[in-house]
Amino acid sequence: MSTVKEMTTYLLNKIDITASGRGCRMWLGDIDGDGRMEIVMVQPDTGFDDRYFPHSVQCATAFNLEGKMLWQIGKPDPEVKGSGSDIPAQIYDIDNDGNNEFICVMKDELCIFDGKTGQLKEKHDIPDEHAHDCIIIADLEGKGYPQNVILKNRYNKIWALDTNYKVMWTFEGNVGHYPWPYDLNGDGADELVAGYTVLNGKGETLWTIDMIDHADCIWVGDLDQNPDTGVAVLVGGQDTTAYSADGKLIWRYTDTVESQNIALGNFRPENPGTEMGGLDRIDRSGPNGLDGMFLVDSKGQTLYKENRTVPGWSSIVTTIHNFDGKGSDHLLAYRRGGLQAAIYDGYMNPIFKFPFDGHIMWTDLIGDGQTQALIYSDSEVHIYSATETDLSKAAVPYTRPQPKRLYNWTRYWGSEMDPKQYAVNYITGDFTNTDVFAWANGELKNGAEPIKRADFVVLLVNALGLRAYERKNFADVSRTDYYYDAVGIAKKLGIVDASDNNFRPKDVITFAEAASMVKKVNAAVEVADGDAPMTKKDAAALLLGLK
């Protein structure tokens, strides 16, 4: 049964967005370089059936967290009422100069605007009049930084562009709503889960997924909560299937009519493995239809099915991470047909209900690690948090790199379980608790196993609550490693360095190395200095001394 019944939540701000026009979708990103996220409301064009034809951007309007309008590109169209598909726009530092740009397709051109001013930096012809259903950003060429733009039409063709915005390759097939890029084989270049086909960075088919209709939602994540066994690819459509990274079927879930949305997360921490929530489109008949939420375990077995009788499509079900400030995963649903938008625990109990219907986005707005939720209508944005947070103060005084979940944002909410969010859980082996000090107390008695350099840094960074953002990590630290963020923070703050740009994450840390790191954070803790390997018990004693 659930241990969480309700959550105290604070309304941090209300923002008037009427200047952006009706029918907008929200993008979030640090566009002005102040360390905080800004809000960009994007209005699509109109006048056609978006079940068959892709949108372009009609207007984009940027606001800061105080509600000040920073810039506006284009003019709002009063005839626009909304959109039923993606809008081709993203926020990302596409030229890798340290500043985030606003990227979109307007008037059959791929346009790149300065995030700070909204001024056009460059524009490029798109390869086809329908190549603007959405924008996907990936590292197809294995350069270590995602700079390949991928465009698609509604359902059957993809165009992959090089860093000069020239077509490298195309793919025709059943590509679904929003393909998802991920380095599945660890070779340094992204593969692309394009509907029911998995492509390598050259556009060659690696393996296929046995499903019919089209892919509504794609997720990549760790089903068994073991980073050594690799990730799984999950695709929702007529059924939901889970495949290993090399294309072997793990399970097929058929107890749905149509799996419209899926979402991976550690929704029931006391259970082994990862759970998958989702939205089942139960009945398409009638003007409003009927749907309900469901939850399955890591083996594909049903944990919960909603017996919904109130008509009305649910808009979305997805994962919200760390809204409670305790590192937890919850399900976020905003729904129509008389059901309030809400955040649910793993037993489908609403722990927070939003006061009005609307679309919802979530992120850590100021970079302090705490997640906020933003619900919006055509006129207002309301920002909620489980802690009283001052939105005027950023945790870092410089541009924050755009998270992958936000630079590949899609209204279908395909995404991935970011292993960096679960780094402490992987190290401690406890997915019910992210408290480093609680783990350390236990290790004082039996922690004889040596501790790796990467794991020590993860524990040190989390114990001290350190915040920083490093644009260029060590050469031997991959974007998909659970310790990527922690090592990047330590590098940025000068806690660790390496003359050859290699961190050696899997080496056992020595007392001398640990002592050097502790001294660099000015911690008043004595550490034995020497080349002897450090055990988890030794690390636990050191960390408890920092408390």
C-alpha positions in Angstrom: 0.0 0.0 0.0 1.1 3.6 -0.5 3.0 5.4 2.3 2.3 8.8 0.8 -1.2 10.3 1.0 -0.7 13.9 0.3 2.1 16.5 -0.2 2.5 20.0 1.1 3.0 22.1 -2.0 3.8 25.8 -2.5 2.6 28.1 -5.3 5.8 30.0 -6.1 4.6 32.3 -8.8 1.9 33.1 -11.3 2.9 34.4 -14.7 0.7 36.2 -17.3 1.4 34.7 -20.7 -1.5 36.2 -22.7 1.0 38.1 -24.9 2.1 34.7 -26.4 -1.3 34.0 -27.9 -3.6 31.0 -27.7 -2.9 27.3 -28.2 0.8 27.5 -27.2 3.1 24.7 -25.9 5.8 25.4 -23.3 9.6 24.9 -23.7 12.0 25.4 -20.8 15.7 26.3 -20.9 18.3 28.7 -19.6 18.3 31.0 -22.6 19.7 34.1 -21.0 22.7 32.5 -19.2 21.7 33.5 -15.7 21.6 29.9 -14.4 17.8 29.8 -14.2 15.4 28.3 -16.6 13.2 30.6 -18.8 9.9 29.9 -20.3 9.3 29.9 -24.1 5.7 29.7 -25.2 5.5 28.4 -28.8 2.4 28.9 -30.9 1.9 26.6 -33.9 0.5 27.5 -37.3 -3.0 26.5 -38.1 -5.5 25.9 -41.0 -5.0 22.2 -41.7 -5.6 18.7 -40.1 -2.5 18.0 -38.0 -3.2 14.3 -38.0 -1.8 14.3 -41.5 0.3 17.4 -41.9 3.1 18.8 -39.7 3.1 22.2 -37.9 5.5 25.0 -38.2 6.1 27.7 -35.6 3.9 30.8 -35.9 5.2 32.7 -32.9 7.6 32.1 -29.9 7.6 34.3 -26.8 10.1 34.1 -24.0 9.5 35.0 -20.3 11.7 34.9 -17.3 10.5 33.4 -14.0 9.3 36.9 -12.8 7.0 37.0 -15.8 9.0 39.6 -17.8 8.8 39.1 -21.5 12.3 38.9 -22.9 11.6 38.6 -26.6 9.0 37.6 -29.2 9.6 36.0 -32.6 6.7 36.3 -35.0 3.2 37.5 -34.2 0.5 35.5 -32.4 -2.4 34.3 -34.6 -5.8 34.8 -32.9 -7.2 31.9 -34.9 -4.9 29.3 -33.4 -6.7 27.1 -30.8 -4.0 24.4 -30.1 -2.2 21.5 -31.6 -2.7 17.7 -31.7 0.9 16.9 -32.6 4.4 18.1 -32.0 5.7 21.6 -32.9 9.2 21.8 -34.5 11.1 23.7 -31.8 13.8 23.0 -29.2 16.1 24.9 -26.9 19.7 23.8 -27.1 23.3 25.0 -27.5 23.5 23.7 -31.0 26.8 25.5 -32.0 28.5 24.5 -28.7 29.5 28.0 -27.8 28.2 27.9 -24.2 24.9 29.6 -24.8 21.5 28.0 -25.6 19.8 28.8 -28.8 16.1 28.6 -29.7 15.8 26.3 -32.8 12.6 26.0 -34.8 11.1 25.6 -38.3 9.3 28.8 -39.5 8.2 29.3 -43.1 9.9 26.2 -44.4 13.3 27.2 -42.9 15.3 25.8 -40.0 16.0 28.9 -38.0 18.4 29.3 -35.1 17.8 32.3 -32.8 20.1 33.7 -30.1 18.5 32.6 -26.8 19.4 35.9 -25.1 18.0 38.3 -27.7 15.7 36.3 -30.0 17.7 37.6 -32.9 18.2 35.3 -35.9 21.7 33.8 -36.0 21.3 31.6 -39.1 18.8 29.8 -41.1 18.8 26.8 -43.5 16.5 25.3 -46.1 14.7 22.2 -44.9 15.1 19.1 -47.2 11.4 18.7 -47.9 8.2 20.7 -47.6 6.9 18.3 -44.9 10.2 17.8 -43.1 9.2 19.7 -39.9 7.0 17.4 -37.8 9.5 17.8 -34.9 13.2 18.4 -34.2 15.4 15.7 -32.7 19.0 16.4 -31.7 21.6 13.6 -31.5 25.3 12.8 -31.8 25.1 10.5 -34.8 28.7 11.1 -35.8 30.2 10.2 -32.4 31.9 13.6 -31.9 31.2 13.6 -28.2 28.6 16.4 -28.4 25.1 16.2 -29.9 25.0 18.5 -33.0 23.0 16.5 -35.6 19.5 17.8 -36.3 17.0 15.1 -37.3 13.8 16.1 -39.1 10.8 14.0 -40.0 7.4 14.2 -41.7 4.3 12.9 -39.9 4.8 9.2 -40.1 7.1 7.8 -42.8 10.4 9.6 -43.5 13.4 10.9 -41.6 16.2 13.3 -42.7 19.4 13.3 -40.7 21.6 16.4 -41.1 25.3 16.9 -40.5 26.7 19.8 -38.5 26.5 21.9 -41.6 22.8 21.2 -41.9 23.2 19.1 -45.1 21.4 15.8 -45.4 23.6 12.8 -44.4 21.0 10.1 -45.0 17.3 9.5 -45.1 15.2 6.7 -43.9 11.7 5.7 -45.0 9.5 3.4 -42.9 7.1 3.4 -39.9 8.8 6.1 -37.9 6.1 6.8 -35.3 5.6 10.2 -33.5 9.0 11.0 -32.1 12.2 8.9 -32.6 14.5 8.7 -29.6 18.3 8.9 -29.8 20.5 6.9 -27.4 23.9 5.3 -27.5 22.6 1.8 -27.0 25.9 -0.1 -27.8 28.3 2.3 -26.0 30.4 3.1 -29.1 30.1 6.9 -28.5 27.6 7.6 -31.2 23.8 7.7 -30.8 21.6 5.0 -32.3 18.0 6.2 -33.3 14.9 4.3 -32.2 12.8 5.4 -35.2 9.4 4.0 -34.6 9.8 0.2 -35.0 13.3 0.4 -36.5 16.6 0.9 -34.6 19.1 2.7 -36.8 22.8 3.4 -36.3 24.4 6.8 -36.8 24.8 6.1 -40.6 21.1 5.3 -41.0 21.6 1.6 -41.3 19.0 -0.8 -39.8 20.4 -2.6 -36.7 17.2 -4.4 -35.6 13.4 -4.1 -35.8 10.6 -4.2 -33.3 7.7 -6.5 -34.0 4.6 -4.3 -33.6 1.7 -3.0 -35.7 0.2 0.4 -36.2 2.8 3.1 -35.2 4.9 4.0 -32.2 3.1 6.4 -29.9 5.8 6.7 -27.3 9.4 5.5 -26.9 11.4 5.2 -23.6 14.9 4.0 -22.9 15.7 2.9 -19.3 17.1 0.5 -16.8 14.4 -2.2 -16.1 16.4 -4.3 -13.5 18.1 -1.3 -11.8 21.5 -2.7 -12.6 23.7 -0.4 -14.8 26.0 -3.3 -15.7 23.2 -5.2 -17.6 22.4 -2.3 -20.0 19.3 -0.5 -20.8 16.0 -1.6 -22.4 14.0 0.0 -25.2 10.3 0.2 -24.5 7.8 1.2 -27.2 4.1 1.9 -26.7 1.6 1.4 -29.4 -1.0 -1.2 -30.1 0.8 -3.2 -27.4 3.9 -2.3 -25.3 7.1 -4.2 -25.9 10.4 -4.2 -24.0 13.6 -5.0 -25.9 17.2 -5.3 -24.8 19.7 -2.8 -26.3 20.8 -5.4 -28.9 17.3 -6.2 -30.0 16.1 -9.2 -28.0 12.5 -9.2 -26.9 12.3 -9.1 -23.1 8.5 -9.0 -22.8 5.3 -8.0 -24.6 2.5 -6.4 -22.7 -0.9 -7.0 -24.4 -3.3 -6.1 -21.6 -4.2 -2.7 -23.2 -6.3 -1.7 -26.1 -3.8 1.0 -27.2 -0.8 2.1 -25.1 -1.0 5.8 -25.9 1.7 6.9 -23.4 4.2 5.0 -21.4 6.6 6.2 -18.6 9.4 4.5 -16.8 10.3 5.1 -13.2 11.0 3.7 -9.8 7.4 4.3 -8.7 7.4 1.5 -6.1 10.9 1.6 -4.6 10.2 -1.4 -2.3 9.7 -3.6 -5.4 12.7 -4.9 -7.4 13.3 -3.3 -10.8 11.6 -0.4 -12.6 7.9 0.1 -13.1 6.2 1.3 -16.3 3.1 3.5 -16.1 1.0 4.3 -19.0 -2.2 5.4 -20.6 -4.6 2.9 -22.2 -6.9 4.3 -24.8 -9.8 1.9 -23.9 -12.6 3.1 -26.2 -12.4 5.3 -29.3 -16.1 5.5 -29.8 -18.2 8.6 -29.0 -17.1 12.2 -29.1 -14.9 12.0 -26.0 -13.7 8.4 -25.9 -12.5 6.6 -22.8 -9.1 5.8 -21.4 -7.4 4.8 -18.1 -4.0 4.6 -16.5 -2.1 1.3 -15.9 1.1 0.2 -14.2 3.3 -2.9 -14.8 6.4 -4.2 -13.1 9.8 -4.8 -14.6 8.7 -8.2 -15.8 5.7 -6.8 -17.7 3.2 -8.0 -15.1 0.1 -5.9 -14.3 0.3 -4.0 -11.0 -2.7 -1.7 -11.6 -5.4 -1.0 -14.2 -7.8 1.9 -13.8 -11.5 1.1 -14.2 -12.4 4.4 -15.6 -16.1 5.1 -16.5 -15.9 8.9 -17.0 -15.5 9.7 -20.7 -12.8 12.0 -21.9 -9.3 11.6 -23.4 -6.4 11.8 -21.0 -3.8 14.2 -22.4 -0.7 12.6 -21.0 0.9 10.4 -18.4 4.6 10.7 -17.8 7.3 10.5 -15.1 8.2 13.4 -12.8 11.4 12.9 -10.9 12.3 14.5 -7.5 9.2 16.7 -7.1 9.3 15.6 -3.4 12.9 16.6 -2.9 13.7 13.0 -1.9 14.8 11.7 -5.3 11.5 9.9 -5.9 9.7 9.1 -9.1 6.0 9.8 -9.4 3.5 9.7 -12.3 2.2 13.0 -13.6 -1.1 13.0 -15.4 -3.1 15.8 -16.9 -6.4 14.7 -18.0 -9.7 15.8 -19.5 -13.3 14.7 -18.9 -13.7 16.0 -15.3 -10.5 14.5 -13.8 -8.0 16.9 -12.3 -4.4 17.1 -13.3 -2.4 15.4 -10.6 0.8 13.7 -9.4 0.3 10.1 -8.4 2.3 7.7 -6.2 3.1 4.1 -7.3 -0.3 2.9 -6.1 -2.1 5.5 -8.2 -3.1 7.7 -5.2 -3.0 11.4 -6.0 -0.5 13.1 -3.7 -1.0 16.5 -5.3 -3.9 17.8 -7.4 -3.4 20.9 -9.5 -6.1 23.6 -9.1 -7.1 23.8 -12.8 -6.8 21.8 -16.0 -3.9 22.5 -18.3 -0.7 21.3 -19.8 2.2 20.6 -17.4 6.0 20.8 -17.7 8.5 20.0 -15.0 12.2 20.7 -14.3 14.7 22.1 -11.8 14.2 25.8 -12.4 17.1 27.3 -10.5 19.7 24.4 -10.5 19.5 23.5 -6.8 18.3 20.0 -7.5 14.7 20.5 -6.5 12.1 19.9 -9.2 9.2 22.3 -9.9 6.0 21.7 -11.8 4.5 24.3 -14.1 0.8 24.1 -15.2 -0.4 26.5 -17.8 -3.5 27.6 -19.7 -3.7 30.2 -22.5 -3.4 33.0 -20.0 -1.4 31.9 -17.0 1.5 29.7 -15.8 1.4 28.5 -12.2 4.6 27.2 -10.7 4.5 24.7 -7.8 7.1 23.2 -5.6 7.2 20.9 -2.6 9.7 23.3 -0.9 9.6 27.1 -0.5 12.0 28.2 -3.2 13.3 31.6 -4.2 13.1 31.6 -8.0 15.1 34.8 -8.2 18.4 33.1 -7.1 20.2 30.6 -9.3 22.4 27.9 -7.8 25.1 28.7 -10.4 25.9 32.1 -11.9 26.4 30.9 -15.5 24.6 29.2 -18.3 23.2 25.8 -17.5 23.5 23.1 -20.2 20.2 22.0 -21.5 19.2 18.5 -20.2 18.5 16.0 -22.9 14.9 15.5 -21.8 14.4 19.2 -22.6 16.4 19.5 -25.8 14.5 16.5 -27.2 11.2 17.6 -25.8 8.1 16.0 -27.4 4.4 16.4 -26.5 4.2 12.6 -26.7 6.6 12.5 -23.7 9.0 9.9 -25.0 12.2 10.1 -22.9 14.7 8.1 -20.9 15.5 7.2 -17.4 18.5 9.3 -16.8 21.0 7.0 -14.9 22.6 10.1 -13.3 19.4 10.6 -11.3 19.9 7.2 -9.7 23.7 7.3 -9.1 23.5 7.1 -5.3 20.9 4.2 -5.6 23.2 2.2 -7.8 26.1 2.6 -5.4 24.3 1.9 -2.2 22.0 -0.8 -3.7 19.1 0.9 -2.1 16.4 2.3 -4.3 14.2 3.4 -1.4 16.7 5.9 -0.1 19.1 8.6 -1.4 20.5 9.5 2.0 24.3 9.0 1.7 24.8 9.3 5.4 22.2 6.5 6.1 24.2 4.3 3.8 27.5 5.3 5.4 26.2 4.3 8.9 25.5 0.8 7.6 28.9 0.5 5.9 30.8 1.2 9.1 30.3 -2.4 10.1 30.7 -4.4 6.9 32.0 -2.2 4.1 35.2 -4.2 3.3 34.7 -4.0 -0.5 37.1 -1.5 -2.2 35.4 1.7 -3.5 35.9 3.0 -7.1 36.9 6.5 -7.9 33.7 7.3 -9.6 31.5 6.0 -6.7 33.5 8.0 -4.1 33.0 11.2 -6.1 29.3 10.5 -6.4 29.0 10.0 -2.7 31.1 13.1 -1.9 29.2 15.4 -4.2 25.9 14.3 -2.9 26.9 14.4 0.8 28.0 18.0 0.4 25.1 19.0 -1.9 27.6 20.4 -4.5 26.2 22.1 -7.6 28.0 23.0 -10.8 27.8 22.3 -14.6 30.7 21.1 -16.7 30.4 21.4 -20.4 33.3 19.1 -21.2 33.7 16.0 -19.0 36.7 13.7 -18.9 37.4 11.7 -22.1 36.7 8.4 -20.3 33.4 9.5 -18.8 30.3 8.8 -21.0 27.1 10.8 -21.1 25.2 7.6 -20.3 27.3 6.8 -17.2 25.5 7.1 -13.8 28.5 9.1 -12.4 28.7 11.6 -15.3 27.1 14.5 -13.5 29.0 14.0 -10.2 32.4 13.7 -11.9 31.6 16.8 -14.0 30.7 18.7 -10.9 34.0 17.7 -9.3 35.9 18.6 -12.4 34.2 22.0 -12.7 34.9 22.8 -9.0 38.6 21.7 -9.3 38.1 18.8 -6.9 39.6 16.4 -9.4 41.8 16.9 -12.4 43.9 14.8 -14.8 46.7 15.8 -17.0 45.8 13.3 -19.7 42.0 14.1 -19.5 41.2 10.6 -18.2 39.5 10.2 -14.8 39.9 6.4 -14.5 36.4 6.0 -13.0 36.6 2.3 -12.4 39.9 2.3 -10.6 39.9 1.8 -6.8 40.5 5.1 -5.0 43.4 5.5 -2.7 43.6 7.3 0.6 45.9 9.9 -1.0 43.4 10.6 -3.8 40.5 10.8 -1.3 42.5 13.1 0.9 43.3 15.4 -2.0 39.6 15.7 -2.9 38.5 16.4 0.6 41.2 19.1 1.0 40.0 20.8 -2.1 36.4 21.2 -0.7 37.9 22.8 2.4 36.4 20.1 4.6 37.8 20.0 8.1 38.3 16.2 8.1 41.5 14.3 8.6 42.1 11.6 6.0 45.0 9.2 6.2 47.3 9.9 3.3 48.8 7.0 1.4 48.5 4.8 -1.7 46.6 2.1 0.1 43.2 1.3 -1.5 40.2 2.7 0.3 37.3 0.5 1.3 33.6 1.4 1.5 34.0 1.3 5.3 36.8 3.9 5.1 34.7 6.1 2.7 31.8 5.8 5.0 33.8 7.1 8.0 35.1 10.0 6.0 31.7 11.0 4.7 30.2 10.9 8.2 32.9 13.2 9.3 31.6 15.7 6.8 28.1 15.7 8.2 
